[in-house]
Amino acid sequence: MKRSITAAVGLAAAAALTLSACSSGGGTSGSSAPAASSGPVTITLAGWSLSTTPEFKTLADGYHAAHPNVTVALKEYDATNYDTQMIADLAAGSAPDIYVQKNLKNFVTYQSGGQLLDVSDVAAKLGDKVGGLKAYAVDGKTYAIPYRQDSWVLYYNKDLFDKAGVAYPDGSWTWDDYAKTAAELTTKLKAAGSSALGAYQHSWQSTVQGFALAQTPNADLISGKFDYLKPYYDRSLAMQKAGSQPDYGSVTTNKLTYQAEFGKQQAAMMPMGTWYVATLIAQQAKGDADKFTWGMAPAPQFDSSTTGTSKTPVTFGDPTGLGINPKIAKDKIAAAKDFLAYAAGVDGAKSLASIGITPANTSADVVSAYFAVKGVPTDALSKFAFGTHDTRPENPVSKYTAGLQNILSDLHSSVMSGSSSIDDAITKAEDRAKNEVLNK
């Protein structure tokens, strides 16, 4: 899974107000200003695509406003090659003091390589409102602190649903309900003169495998057994064949983007991570996306046991965390730890929420700040989808995860392109997992 966040045009005022509010210092990070250094301190923080990804500057400015003695200087990395460049900088001794754990897939590489400081003391003070903390725990110690926790939901275009005369999602859908509705939307939209399809599924393996792993009872990536993928691929292939979503070949060959497919109203529904909220708001404000009414619903479910607003829907999404470079100067450690506490705390989370980013902290004040952003849908189901879910990791922490995910990436492209049946692809993937990864 990949993601990029576009700066939320039109939200600058909300962000500025939040940052100004942070200067009071009330509850900012759960601690007083760092006292390890007697003078001004500068700590460095990694980020990527700084001109279009506002979260890093937002956190840096907000912390400095609350702690004027501490400056957080940003160091930019390439978004696509972030981990490659970071690993090289860590080896060369030129990495920043604080760096982002962009996904769980590579966390174990940093942790097992001794490239992360123990921040268990920070984690112990955060409470149960910060999601994703357990993902960074190894042998009873915590090595990174989550500041955002995206989860996958279902986006839907209310205007296209209205045009087709189809009822909106209500939170009760299984994947079979989703597929049926996609087909109905496609047929009725065509009859109404629209070229939009019922659904869009992006090319990433996450769009199938993330849900299958999270939702299927007893599914276990590290087991090397992948039969749990079959019904999810069967359904996706059937939807392609029926024409209710673009086929994989068209998506990859024509380099379709999920932002354009949903934002330009080429699809009435789309499963995607909550990071897309900020992007869609920004693109609608700039005119890069059409103006239409949209909402969020829980992701469709494996079966009815987790459907309905009286239950907790299961979805997936890795947290994004901050870790500290062990080579940081000793007199900067207190400031670095306090910055991590701020980023995961209420004030840091509110500043992120106010630019449409999904924080790891889900305290009531944070949720209120998120839905106060202009453009975020405020209907009851959207609020439920955002705030109520059992989010399970796409990349369980293990030394085997990266290797297994690479094998499953090959499975995904071969099955979705039609070059292999799902049964043959699963058999091949299981053999490769056993021989190439799990026996190492």
C-alpha positions, 0 to 999 in steps of 0.5 A, a space after each residue: 500500500 502506498 499513500 500521499 497526502 496533498 496539502 489541504 488548500 483552504 484549511 490553512 486557517 484552521 491549522 493556524 488556529 490550532 497551532 496558535 492554541 498549542 502555544 498555551 502548552 495545556 496538555 500538549 505532550 503530557 510533560 513540561 518543556 524539555 529540561 535536558 539542555 540549558 539553552 535552545 535545542 534543535 532536533 531534526 525530523 525526517 519527512 517526505 514531499 514537504 510541499 504537498 505533505 503538511 503533517 510534518 510542518 504542522 507537527 514541527 510548528 505546533 511543538 515549537 509554538 508550545 516549546 519556544 526553546 526547541 526548534 524542529 528542523 525538517 529533513 526531506 526524503 523522497 517519498 518513493 525511496 524513503 526507506 532505502 534512503 533512510 537505511 543508507 543515512 542511518 548507516 552513514 551516521 547522517 540520519 535525522 534525530 527523529 525519523 518516520 516508520 512509514 509502514 510496519 513492513 520495514 519496522 523490524 528491519 530498523 528495530 532488529 538492526 539497533 536503529 531505534 531508541 527504546 521509547 517505552 517511557 513515552 508509550 507508558 504515558 499515552 493511555 488507551 486512546 492512541 491506536 497502533 502502539 502495540 505494533 511497535 512493541 518487541 519483547 516488552 519494549 516500545 521502539 516507536 510512537 504512532 502519530 497517525 493511524 489510517 484505516 480503510 473505509 468505503 467512500 461513496 458518491 451520494 450524487 451518483 447514488 441519487 442519479 442511479 436511484 440506489 440506496 446509500 450504504 448503511 453500514 450493514 454490507 458484506 462484500 457480496 452486498 457491495 458487489 451486488 450494489 456495484 453491479 446495480 449502480 453500473 447498470 442504472 448509471 449507464 441507463 441514466 447516461 453516465 459513464 461512471 462505473 459502480 466501483 473502483 479498485 486500485 491496483 495495489 495488493 492491499 485492496 484485496 489482500 489487506 481486507 482478506 488478512 484482516 477479516 478472514 477468521 484465523 488468517 495468518 500471513 506468517 503461517 505461509 498459508 494463503 488460501 484465505 485470499 481465494 474468495 476475495 480474488 474470486 469476487 474481484 475478478 467477477 466484478 471485473 468480468 461483469 464490468 462493474 469496476 475497471 479491469 486490472 489491465 486498464 488500471 495499470 496500462 492506463 496508469 489510472 489514479 484512485 484520486 481521479 477515478 473517484 474525484 472525477 466521478 468515474 466511480 460511485 464507490 471506492 475502498 481506500 484509506 482515510 488519508 484520502 479525505 485530506 486529498 479529496 477536500 484539497 482537490 475539490 477546493 482547487 478544482 482538481 476534483 469535481 464538486 459532489 457530495 460524498 460520504 464514508 461508510 465502513 468497509 464491507 465485511 467478511 460476513 454479517 457478524 461484524 456488520 451494522 452500527 451496533 457492532 464493530 467493523 473489521 478493517 486494516 491499516 498500518 500505523 505511522 510512527 516516529 522513532 528516535 535515532 540511537 545516535 542522537 546527542 544525549 542532551 537532545 533525547 529529552 526534547 525528542 521524546 517530548 516531541 513524540 509525546 506531543 505528536 501522539 497526544 491530544 494537541 498534536 492530534 488535533 493539529 493533524 485532524 484540523 488538516 484532514 489527517 487521521 491521527 492515532 489519538 482518537 480522543 473526543 476532542 480530536 474527533 471533534 476537530 476532525 469533523 470541524 474541518 470544512 469539507 469533511 462529511 458530517 453525517 452519522 455513518 461517516 462519523 461511525 466509519 471514521 471512529 468505530 473499527 477494529 483496525 488490524 495491521 496489513 503488515 504484522 511485525 515479523 522478520 518474515 513479513 517483507 519477504 512474504 509480502 513481496 511474494 504476495 505482490 507477485 501473486 496479486 499481479 499474476 491473478 488480477 492480470 489473468 496470467 494465473 488462476 488464483 488456485 495455481 497462484 496460491 500454490 506457487 506462493 505457498 511453495 515460495 514462502 516455504 522455500 524462500 522465506 520461512 526456512 531462512 
